[in-house]
């Protein structure tokens, strides 16, 4: 077969590459905004065949500077983000099954989390990240990403190592507590819109999916499991930090 007729030929040339393992992974992407767009795109390009995309939000024009799957027409129609990505993915990767899950992450049935090998956190709030971390721990590898302006972070959680909540402090819990009023509604002034750049999104999403590649191929020692990577786009530098496993962690302590 002509090498140029295989969409995955060039990645298969990497020593030790196993395309069947990549294609067989069942993946959940939580959040269909900027990071979710990039992560889904990269997974599809790699040849991942089963992706569930969790998001109940609609497309706005503010999404268009960093979301590859969305269009002006989607924003004008207030189209659902997860449905748009599923629709557009089908055009270019017809063999892949991208399933939109139009729900808040907190409403996904507990048993549903057992179906996945990897969960990607592409969220913009702490409470949802904590929920995804708690539900995936011991079931799937949780690869969380976050950005603000030029800065970004990637954390890889794999049982029995440290989890996302192991790295939280009193300040984080304080912000989470203050975020909701007595009737459980979001207080807008505590949760302002964050600055965002497509360049930072691309770097962080690529780092998230790169961790997926390594772990699928058994490169545990080379991965960020039990660690997090901090990216500084102003200096072009990255730093990697260990996350200690908390004995009193509410997820696994």
DRENZANU-797819 format. One line per 8 residues: number of its first residue (from 1); their letters; for each residue x, y, z of N, C-alpha, C. Coordinates in nm, 2 decimals. Layout:
NUM = a = X/Y/Z/X/Y/Z/X/Y/Z; ...
***
This chain:
1 = xxxxxxxx = 0.08/-0.12/0.00/0.00/0.00/0.00/0.09/0.12/0.00; 0.05/0.23/-0.08/0.12/0.35/-0.08/0.12/0.42/0.05; 0.24/0.46/0.10/0.25/0.52/0.24/0.16/0.64/0.25; 0.14/0.72/0.14/0.07/0.84/0.15/-0.08/0.82/0.15; -0.13/0.69/0.14/-0.27/0.66/0.14/-0.32/0.63/0.28; -0.23/0.62/0.37/-0.27/0.59/0.51/-0.26/0.71/0.60; -0.37/0.76/0.65/-0.38/0.88/0.73/-0.28/0.88/0.85; -0.26/0.76/0.90/-0.17/0.75/1.02/-0.03/0.70/0.99
9 = xxxxxxxx = 0.01/0.69/0.87/0.14/0.64/0.83/0.25/0.70/0.91; 0.25/0.83/0.92/0.37/0.90/0.97/0.39/0.87/1.12; 0.27/0.87/1.20/0.28/0.84/1.34/0.32/0.69/1.36; 0.28/0.60/1.27/0.31/0.46/1.28/0.46/0.44/1.27; 0.53/0.53/1.21/0.68/0.52/1.19/0.76/0.55/1.32; 0.69/0.60/1.42/0.75/0.62/1.55/0.78/0.48/1.62; 0.90/0.46/1.66/0.94/0.33/1.72/0.85/0.30/1.84; 0.79/0.17/1.83/0.71/0.12/1.94/0.56/0.16/1.92
17 = xxxxxxxx = 0.53/0.24/1.82/0.39/0.28/1.80/0.29/0.17/1.78; 0.18/0.18/1.85/0.07/0.08/1.83/-0.06/0.15/1.80; -0.09/0.15/1.67/-0.21/0.22/1.63/-0.34/0.15/1.68; -0.34/0.02/1.69/-0.45/-0.05/1.74/-0.49/-0.01/1.88; -0.39/0.01/1.96/-0.41/0.05/2.10/-0.47/0.19/2.11; -0.42/0.28/2.02/-0.47/0.42/2.02/-0.62/0.42/1.98; -0.65/0.34/1.87/-0.78/0.34/1.82/-0.88/0.27/1.91; -0.84/0.19/2.00/-0.93/0.11/2.09/-0.97/0.19/2.21
25 = xxxxxxxx = -0.90/0.30/2.24/-0.93/0.37/2.37/-1.07/0.43/2.37; -1.13/0.43/2.48/-1.26/0.49/2.50/-1.24/0.62/2.58; -1.27/0.73/2.53/-1.23/0.86/2.59/-1.35/0.95/2.61; -1.35/1.01/2.73/-1.45/1.12/2.76/-1.37/1.25/2.77; -1.43/1.35/2.69/-1.38/1.48/2.70/-1.48/1.57/2.77; -1.45/1.62/2.88/-1.54/1.70/2.96/-1.52/1.85/2.94; -1.61/1.91/2.86/-1.59/2.05/2.82/-1.57/2.06/2.67; -1.65/2.14/2.60/-1.64/2.15/2.46/-1.61/2.29/2.42
33 = xxxxxxxx = -1.53/2.36/2.50/-1.49/2.50/2.47/-1.36/2.49/2.40; -1.27/2.59/2.43/-1.14/2.60/2.36/-1.06/2.47/2.37; -1.03/2.43/2.50/-0.95/2.31/2.52/-1.02/2.19/2.46; -1.15/2.18/2.48/-1.23/2.06/2.43/-1.22/2.05/2.28; -1.23/2.16/2.21/-1.21/2.16/2.07/-1.07/2.11/2.02; -0.97/2.16/2.08/-0.83/2.12/2.05/-0.80/1.97/2.09; -0.85/1.93/2.20/-0.83/1.79/2.25/-0.90/1.70/2.16; -1.03/1.73/2.13/-1.10/1.64/2.04/-1.04/1.63/1.90
41 = xxxxxxxx = -0.99/1.74/1.85/-0.93/1.74/1.72/-0.81/1.65/1.72; -0.72/1.67/1.82/-0.60/1.59/1.82/-0.63/1.44/1.84; -0.72/1.41/1.92/-0.76/1.27/1.94/-0.81/1.21/1.81; -0.89/1.28/1.74/-0.94/1.23/1.61/-0.83/1.22/1.51; -0.74/1.31/1.50/-0.63/1.30/1.41/-0.54/1.18/1.44; -0.53/1.14/1.57/-0.45/1.03/1.61/-0.52/0.90/1.57; -0.65/0.90/1.55/-0.73/0.78/1.52/-0.81/0.72/1.63; -0.83/0.80/1.74/-0.92/0.75/1.84/-1.06/0.74/1.79
49 = xxxxxxxx = -1.13/0.63/1.81/-1.26/0.60/1.75/-1.38/0.63/1.83; -1.36/0.63/1.96/-1.48/0.65/2.05/-1.46/0.76/2.15; -1.53/0.87/2.13/-1.52/0.99/2.21/-1.65/1.04/2.26; -1.67/1.05/2.39/-1.79/1.11/2.44/-1.76/1.25/2.49; -1.84/1.35/2.44/-1.81/1.49/2.46/-1.92/1.55/2.55; -1.88/1.59/2.67/-1.98/1.64/2.77/-1.98/1.79/2.78; -2.09/1.85/2.74/-2.11/1.99/2.75/-2.26/2.02/2.72; -2.32/2.12/2.79/-2.45/2.16/2.77/-2.46/2.30/2.72
57 = xxxxxxxx = -2.35/2.36/2.70/-2.34/2.51/2.67/-2.36/2.53/2.51; -2.39/2.65/2.47/-2.41/2.68/2.33/-2.29/2.77/2.28; -2.27/2.77/2.15/-2.16/2.85/2.09/-2.20/3.00/2.09; -2.10/3.08/2.13/-2.11/3.22/2.12/-2.00/3.28/2.03; -2.01/3.40/1.99/-1.90/3.46/1.91/-1.77/3.47/1.98; -1.78/3.48/2.11/-1.65/3.49/2.20/-1.57/3.36/2.19; -1.63/3.25/2.14/-1.56/3.12/2.13/-1.48/3.11/2.00; -1.51/3.20/1.91/-1.46/3.17/1.77/-1.31/3.20/1.75
65 = xxxxxxxx = -1.25/3.27/1.84/-1.11/3.30/1.82/-1.02/3.19/1.86; -1.07/3.08/1.92/-0.99/2.97/1.96/-1.06/2.83/1.96; -1.17/2.82/1.89/-1.24/2.70/1.88/-1.25/2.65/1.73; -1.17/2.56/1.69/-1.16/2.52/1.55/-1.28/2.47/1.48; -1.37/2.41/1.56/-1.49/2.34/1.50/-1.61/2.44/1.49; -1.61/2.56/1.55/-1.72/2.64/1.55/-1.72/2.75/1.44; -1.84/2.80/1.40/-1.85/2.90/1.29/-1.94/3.01/1.34; -1.94/3.12/1.26/-2.03/3.23/1.29/-2.17/3.19/1.29
73 = xxxxxxxx = -2.21/3.10/1.20/-2.34/3.05/1.19/-2.38/2.97/1.31; -2.29/2.89/1.37/-2.32/2.82/1.49/-2.35/2.92/1.61; -2.27/3.03/1.61/-2.29/3.13/1.72/-2.42/3.20/1.70; -2.46/3.23/1.58/-2.59/3.30/1.55/-2.71/3.21/1.59; -2.69/3.08/1.57/-2.80/2.98/1.60/-2.80/2.94/1.74; -2.70/2.98/1.82/-2.68/2.93/1.96/-2.68/2.77/1.96; -2.60/2.72/1.86/-2.59/2.57/1.85/-2.52/2.52/1.97; -2.55/2.40/2.01/-2.49/2.33/2.12/-2.35/2.29/2.08
81 = xxxxxxxx = -2.25/2.32/2.17/-2.11/2.30/2.14/-2.08/2.15/2.11; -2.13/2.06/2.20/-2.10/1.92/2.18/-2.15/1.87/2.05; -2.27/1.91/2.01/-2.34/1.87/1.89/-2.26/1.92/1.77; -2.21/2.04/1.77/-2.14/2.10/1.66/-2.01/2.02/1.64; -1.94/1.99/1.75/-1.81/1.91/1.73/-1.84/1.77/1.67; -1.94/1.71/1.72/-1.98/1.58/1.67/-2.02/1.58/1.52; -2.09/1.69/1.49/-2.13/1.70/1.35/-2.01/1.73/1.25; -1.92/1.82/1.30/-1.80/1.85/1.21/-1.70/1.73/1.21
89 = xxxxxxxx = -1.69/1.66/1.32/-1.60/1.55/1.33/-1.64/1.44/1.23; -1.77/1.42/1.21/-1.82/1.32/1.13/-1.78/1.34/0.98; -1.77/1.47/0.94/-1.74/1.51/0.81/-1.59/1.46/0.77; -1.50/1.48/0.86/-1.36/1.45/0.83/-1.32/1.31/0.88; -1.38/1.26/0.99/-1.34/1.13/1.04/-1.47/1.05/1.05; -1.52/1.00/0.94/-1.65/0.93/0.94/-1.65/0.80/1.02; -1.53/0.74/1.04/-1.52/0.61/1.11/-1.53/0.63/1.26; -1.50/0.76/1.31/-1.51/0.78/1.45/-1.65/0.81/1.50
97 = xxxxxxxx = -1.67/0.76/1.63/-1.80/0.79/1.69/-1.78/0.89/1.80; -1.83/1.01/1.77/-1.82/1.12/1.87/-1.97/1.14/1.92; -1.98/1.11/2.05/-2.12/1.12/2.11/-2.13/1.24/2.20; -2.22/1.33/2.16/-2.25/1.45/2.25/-2.33/1.41/2.37; -2.28/1.45/2.48/-2.36/1.43/2.61/-2.40/1.57/2.66; -2.52/1.60/2.65/-2.57/1.74/2.68/-2.61/1.75/2.82; -2.51/1.75/2.91/-2.53/1.75/3.05/-2.42/1.82/3.13; -2.45/1.86/3.24/-2.34/1.91/3.34/-2.27/1.78/3.38
105 = xxxxxxxx = -2.14/1.79/3.40/-2.06/1.68/3.44/-2.11/1.61/3.57; -2.17/1.70/3.66/-2.21/1.65/3.79/-2.34/1.56/3.77; -2.40/1.56/3.66/-2.52/1.48/3.64/-2.50/1.35/3.56; -2.38/1.32/3.53/-2.35/1.20/3.46/-2.36/1.08/3.56; -2.43/0.98/3.53/-2.45/0.87/3.62/-2.31/0.81/3.66; -2.30/0.77/3.79/-2.17/0.72/3.84/-2.12/0.60/3.76; -2.21/0.51/3.72/-2.17/0.39/3.65/-2.11/0.42/3.51; -2.15/0.54/3.46/-2.10/0.57/3.32/-1.95/0.59/3.32
113 = xxxxxxxx = -1.89/0.63/3.43/-1.75/0.66/3.43/-1.67/0.53/3.41; -1.73/0.42/3.44/-1.65/0.29/3.43/-1.63/0.25/3.28; -1.70/0.32/3.19/-1.69/0.29/3.05/-1.56/0.34/2.98; -1.49/0.43/3.05/-1.38/0.50/2.98/-1.24/0.47/3.03; -1.14/0.47/2.94/-1.00/0.45/2.97/-0.94/0.58/3.02; -0.98/0.69/2.95/-0.92/0.82/2.98/-1.03/0.93/2.99; -1.01/1.02/3.08/-1.10/1.14/3.09/-1.02/1.26/3.08; -1.06/1.35/2.99/-0.99/1.48/2.97/-1.07/1.59/3.03
121 = xxxxxxxx = -1.01/1.66/3.12/-1.07/1.78/3.19/-1.04/1.90/3.10; -1.14/1.96/3.04/-1.12/2.08/2.96/-1.22/2.18/3.01; -1.22/2.21/3.14/-1.32/2.28/3.21/-1.27/2.42/3.25; -1.36/2.51/3.29/-1.32/2.64/3.33/-1.36/2.67/3.48; -1.40/2.57/3.55/-1.43/2.60/3.69/-1.39/2.48/3.78; -1.35/2.52/3.91/-1.29/2.42/4.00/-1.39/2.31/4.04; -1.51/2.35/4.07/-1.61/2.24/4.11/-1.62/2.13/4.02; -1.63/2.16/3.89/-1.65/2.06/3.78/-1.52/1.97/3.77
129 = xxxxxxxx = -1.41/2.04/3.79/-1.28/1.96/3.79/-1.27/1.86/3.90; -1.31/1.91/4.02/-1.31/1.82/4.14/-1.41/1.70/4.12; -1.52/1.73/4.06/-1.62/1.62/4.03/-1.56/1.52/3.93; -1.50/1.57/3.82/-1.45/1.48/3.72/-1.33/1.40/3.78; -1.25/1.46/3.86/-1.14/1.39/3.93/-1.19/1.28/4.02; -1.29/1.31/4.10/-1.34/1.21/4.20/-1.41/1.10/4.13; -1.48/1.12/4.03/-1.55/1.01/3.96/-1.46/0.93/3.87; -1.36/0.98/3.82/-1.27/0.90/3.73/-1.16/0.83/3.81
137 = xxxxxxxx = -1.13/0.88/3.93/-1.02/0.82/4.01/-1.04/0.67/4.03; -0.94/0.59/4.00/-0.95/0.44/4.01/-1.03/0.37/3.90; -1.08/0.45/3.80/-1.15/0.40/3.69/-1.08/0.43/3.56; -1.05/0.56/3.54/-0.98/0.61/3.42/-0.87/0.70/3.46; -0.78/0.72/3.37/-0.67/0.82/3.38/-0.74/0.96/3.36; -0.72/1.05/3.45/-0.78/1.19/3.44/-0.66/1.28/3.40; -0.68/1.35/3.28/-0.58/1.44/3.23/-0.64/1.58/3.22; -0.61/1.66/3.32/-0.67/1.79/3.33/-0.59/1.90/3.28
145 = xxxxxxxx = -0.65/1.99/3.21/-0.59/2.11/3.15/-0.66/2.24/3.19; -0.58/2.34/3.20/-0.64/2.47/3.23/-0.55/2.58/3.17; -0.62/2.70/3.14/-0.54/2.81/3.08/-0.60/2.94/3.14; -0.51/3.04/3.14/-0.55/3.18/3.16/-0.45/3.27/3.09; -0.49/3.34/2.99/-0.40/3.42/2.92/-0.28/3.34/2.86; -0.16/3.39/2.90/-0.04/3.32/2.85/0.00/3.20/2.93; -0.07/3.17/3.04/-0.03/3.06/3.13/-0.12/2.94/3.11; -0.06/2.82/3.14/-0.14/2.70/3.13/-0.09/2.59/3.22
153 = xxxxxxxx = -0.17/2.49/3.24/-0.13/2.38/3.34/-0.19/2.25/3.29; -0.12/2.15/3.31/-0.16/2.01/3.28/-0.13/1.92/3.39; -0.23/1.85/3.44/-0.20/1.75/3.55/-0.26/1.62/3.51; -0.18/1.51/3.54/-0.22/1.37/3.51/-0.24/1.30/3.64; -0.36/1.24/3.65/-0.40/1.17/3.77/-0.43/1.02/3.74; -0.35/0.94/3.80/-0.36/0.79/3.78/-0.36/0.72/3.91; -0.46/0.65/3.95/-0.46/0.57/4.07/-0.35/0.47/4.07; -0.28/0.45/4.18/-0.31/0.49/4.32/-0.23/0.62/4.36
161 = xxxxxxxx = -0.18/0.70/4.26/-0.11/0.82/4.29/-0.19/0.94/4.33; -0.13/1.05/4.35/-0.20/1.17/4.39/-0.31/1.21/4.29; -0.41/1.27/4.34/-0.52/1.31/4.25/-0.53/1.46/4.24; -0.62/1.51/4.17/-0.63/1.66/4.15/-0.65/1.73/4.28; -0.74/1.67/4.37/-0.77/1.74/4.49/-0.66/1.73/4.59; -0.56/1.64/4.57/-0.45/1.64/4.66/-0.37/1.77/4.65; -0.38/1.84/4.54/-0.30/1.96/4.52/-0.38/2.09/4.56; -0.50/2.08/4.61/-0.58/2.19/4.65/-0.55/2.24/4.79
169 = xxxxxxxx = -0.55/2.36/4.82/-0.53/2.42/4.95/-0.65/2.49/5.01; -0.64/2.55/5.12/-0.75/2.62/5.19/-0.81/2.73/5.10; -0.72/2.80/5.03/-0.76/2.91/4.94/-0.86/2.86/4.83; -0.82/2.74/4.77/-0.90/2.69/4.67/-1.04/2.65/4.72; -1.05/2.58/4.84/-1.17/2.54/4.90/-1.26/2.67/4.93; -1.19/2.77/4.98/-1.25/2.90/5.01/-1.32/2.96/4.89; -1.25/2.96/4.78/-1.31/3.02/4.66/-1.43/2.93/4.61; -1.42/2.80/4.62/-1.53/2.71/4.59/-1.65/2.74/4.67
177 = xxxxxxxx = -1.63/2.76/4.80/-1.74/2.78/4.90/-1.81/2.91/4.87; -1.73/3.01/4.84/-1.79/3.15/4.81/-1.86/3.16/4.68; -1.83/3.06/4.59/-1.88/3.07/4.45/-2.04/3.06/4.45; -2.09/3.00/4.54/-2.24/2.97/4.54/-2.31/3.04/4.66; -2.43/3.10/4.63/-2.50/3.16/4.73/-2.59/3.06/4.80; -2.68/3.10/4.89/-2.76/3.01/4.97/-2.85/2.92/4.89; -2.88/2.96/4.76/-2.97/2.88/4.68/-2.90/2.80/4.58; -2.77/2.80/4.58/-2.68/2.72/4.49/-2.66/2.78/4.36
185 = xxxxxxxx = -2.69/2.91/4.34/-2.67/2.98/4.21/-2.53/3.04/4.20; -2.47/3.04/4.08/-2.34/3.09/4.07/-2.34/3.24/4.09; -2.24/3.29/4.17/-2.22/3.43/4.19/-2.12/3.49/4.09; -2.17/3.57/3.99/-2.09/3.60/3.88/-1.96/3.68/3.91; -1.96/3.76/4.01/-1.84/3.84/4.04/-1.73/3.76/4.09; -1.76/3.64/4.14/-1.65/3.55/4.19/-1.60/3.46/4.08; -1.68/3.45/3.97/-1.64/3.36/3.86/-1.63/3.44/3.73; -1.54/3.54/3.72/-1.53/3.63/3.60/-1.48/3.55/3.48
193 = xxxxxxxx = -1.51/3.61/3.36/-1.46/3.55/3.24/-1.30/3.56/3.24; -1.24/3.45/3.20/-1.09/3.45/3.21/-1.03/3.49/3.07; -0.91/3.56/3.08/-0.85/3.59/2.95/-0.80/3.46/2.88; -0.81/3.46/2.75/-0.78/3.34/2.68/-0.71/3.37/2.54; -0.61/3.28/2.51/-0.54/3.29/2.38/-0.54/3.15/2.31; -0.56/3.16/2.18/-0.56/3.03/2.11/-0.42/2.96/2.12; -0.32/3.04/2.12/-0.18/2.98/2.13/-0.17/2.90/2.26; -0.21/2.96/2.37/-0.20/2.88/2.50/-0.28/2.76/2.50
201 = xxxxxxxx = -0.41/2.77/2.44/-0.50/2.66/2.43/-0.43/2.55/2.35; -0.37/2.58/2.24/-0.31/2.48/2.15/-0.19/2.41/2.23; -0.11/2.48/2.30/0.00/2.42/2.37/-0.05/2.33/2.48; -0.14/2.37/2.56/-0.19/2.29/2.67/-0.27/2.17/2.62; -0.35/2.18/2.52/-0.42/2.07/2.47/-0.33/1.96/2.41; -0.22/2.01/2.34/-0.12/1.92/2.28/-0.05/1.85/2.40; -0.02/1.92/2.51/0.05/1.85/2.62/-0.05/1.74/2.68; -0.18/1.77/2.69/-0.27/1.68/2.74/-0.27/1.55/2.66
209 = xxxxxxxx = -0.29/1.57/2.53/-0.30/1.45/2.44/-0.17/1.38/2.43; -0.06/1.45/2.44/0.08/1.38/2.44/0.09/1.29/2.56; 0.03/1.33/2.68/0.03/1.24/2.79/-0.05/1.11/2.76; -0.16/1.13/2.70/-0.25/1.02/2.65/-0.16/0.92/2.57; -0.09/0.97/2.47/-0.01/0.89/2.38/0.09/0.81/2.46; 0.16/0.87/2.56/0.26/0.81/2.63/0.20/0.70/2.72; 0.09/0.72/2.79/0.03/0.62/2.88/-0.03/0.51/2.80; -0.09/0.53/2.68/-0.14/0.42/2.60/-0.02/0.33/2.56
217 = xxxxxxxx = 0.09/0.38/2.54/0.21/0.30/2.50/0.29/0.25/2.62; 0.24/0.27/2.74/0.31/0.22/2.86/0.43/0.29/2.90; 0.44/0.42/2.86/0.55/0.50/2.90/0.52/0.58/3.03; 0.50/0.50/3.13/0.46/0.56/3.26/0.57/0.65/3.32; 0.70/0.60/3.32/0.80/0.68/3.38/0.82/0.81/3.30; 0.80/0.82/3.18/0.81/0.94/3.10/0.69/1.03/3.11; 0.58/0.98/3.17/0.46/1.06/3.18/0.46/1.16/3.29; 0.35/1.24/3.30/0.33/1.33/3.41/0.24/1.27/3.52
225 = xxxxxxxx = 0.23/1.14/3.52/0.14/1.08/3.62/0.19/1.12/3.76; 0.10/1.17/3.84/0.13/1.22/3.98/0.20/1.36/3.98; 0.20/1.43/3.87/0.27/1.55/3.86/0.18/1.65/3.78; 0.23/1.78/3.78/0.16/1.87/3.69/0.27/1.96/3.62; 0.24/2.00/3.50/0.32/2.08/3.42/0.27/2.22/3.41; 0.35/2.32/3.44/0.31/2.46/3.43/0.38/2.52/3.31; 0.30/2.59/3.22/0.35/2.65/3.10/0.34/2.80/3.11; 0.45/2.87/3.08/0.45/3.01/3.08/0.48/3.06/2.94
233 = xxxxxxxx = 0.37/3.11/2.87/0.39/3.15/2.73/0.46/3.28/2.71; 0.48/3.35/2.82/0.56/3.48/2.81/0.71/3.45/2.80; 0.75/3.35/2.87/0.89/3.32/2.87/0.92/3.20/2.78; 0.82/3.13/2.74/0.84/3.01/2.66/0.89/2.89/2.74; 0.87/2.89/2.87/0.93/2.79/2.96/0.82/2.70/3.02; 0.86/2.58/3.06/0.77/2.49/3.13/0.84/2.44/3.26; 0.76/2.41/3.36/0.82/2.36/3.49/0.73/2.24/3.53; 0.79/2.14/3.58/0.71/2.02/3.62/0.72/2.00/3.78
241 = xxxxxxxx = 0.61/1.98/3.84/0.61/1.97/3.99/0.55/1.84/4.03; 0.60/1.78/4.14/0.54/1.66/4.20/0.42/1.70/4.28; 0.31/1.62/4.28/0.20/1.64/4.36/0.19/1.53/4.47; 0.22/1.57/4.59/0.22/1.47/4.70/0.08/1.41/4.72; 0.08/1.28/4.75/-0.05/1.22/4.78/-0.09/1.24/4.92; -0.21/1.31/4.94/-0.26/1.35/5.07/-0.32/1.23/5.14; -0.28/1.20/5.26/-0.34/1.09/5.34/-0.48/1.13/5.38; -0.52/1.26/5.39/-0.65/1.30/5.42/-0.74/1.34/5.31
249 = xxxxx = -0.70/1.30/5.19/-0.77/1.35/5.07/-0.91/1.29/5.07; -1.01/1.37/5.05/-1.15/1.32/5.05/-1.18/1.22/4.94; -1.10/1.22/4.83/-1.13/1.13/4.72/-1.08/0.98/4.75; -0.96/0.97/4.81/-0.90/0.84/4.83/-0.82/0.83/4.96; -0.83/0.93/5.05/-0.76/0.92/5.17/-0.81/0.82/5.27
***
